[in-house]
Amino acid sequence: MSIKVLDLFSGIGGFSLGLERAGMETVAFCENDAFCQKVLAKHWPDIPIHENIEDLDGQQYRGTVELVCGGFPCQPYSIASRGRLGAEDDRALWPEMLRVIQEVEPVWVICENVPGIINMELDNVLSDLESEGHSCQSFIIPACAVDAPHRRDRVWVVAHSISKGLERLAGNVAGKQKPGRVDKKKNRPASKKAVLAGKPGRWRDESGVCRVCHGVSRRVDRIRSLGNAVVPQVVEVLGRMVMEVENE
């Protein structure tokens, strides 16, 4: 089966690239940066792009989108940001992502942010998702865990709707489909080692776009977009985890 994805705070498409490699299908993006929109339009020419999350009505995707993903803005929580105002920062858009999740009612949610969120907002994010009926698990997974040549620690949250899961199980039973034997050990919260056990292979050569290059078109935009992007290989591992659960 193919899981339909609504990709929020899409950037240059790192989330969708990883999830599509895992077998999913993106149905819409939400991104307000003009350069990133051009990148998305080039690589996903038939996928609509919503420009402003505050104007996005998630109800139009209810019943069709099974997974909502997004790396909501990290500036309020980043140690590199002045002030670190957290939820008081006008760039703190988790409430808007939560609103869209409430409107879409997806089976799955995957979020990403910087480690600075742990002591500032992570408990609230998990509490918000749990209040919507999701079972949550958070991980710290660095880019080097998938053999990237840099560390880049990031916090990842994977949430699954308890009620939607029960509905699907009931549907399997009604359809005389055996759900399969439950392995209690297998259903315990996954460790980082378990999450990365099926990670992709070695990286290809890195892009030639670097901080010391000259003469590259839109160099500043490219560097900024790459700096803000998620690592698709990490997303792919998480996506394969989701697909494994769905296929079981």
Number of C-alpha atoms within 10 A of each C-alpha: 8 13 22 21 26 26 26 26 24 27 27 24 23 24 30 30 19 22 29 21 16 22 15 23 18 22 19 20 27 20 21 16 16 12 16 18 20 13 16 23 16 10 12 17 11 11 13 14 20 20 16 13 19 13 9 16 14 18 14 11 19 16 11 16 22 20 24 23 25 24 24 20 17 23 22 25 25 18 14 11 11 10 12 18 16 19 16 9 13 10 14 17 18 20 14 15 22 15 17 23 23 15 15 22 24 25 21 24 22 23 20 23 23 21 20 20 22 16 10 15 16 17 11 13 18 19 15 15 21 16 10 16 17 23 17 20 15 20 15 15 20 18 18 14 18 22 16 17 11 10 13 15 15 20 19 22 21 22 24 21 20 16 14 17 15 11 12 13 15 14 13 13 12 10 9 9 11 11 14 7 7 9 8 7 8 9 9 8 12 15 12 13 10 12 17 17 11 14 18 13 9 9 11 7 6 9 6 8 15 14 9 5 9 9 6 11 9 9 15 13 14 18 14 10 17 16 9 15 17 24 20 20 25 27 25 25 22 23 24 21 18 21 18 11 10 13 8 10
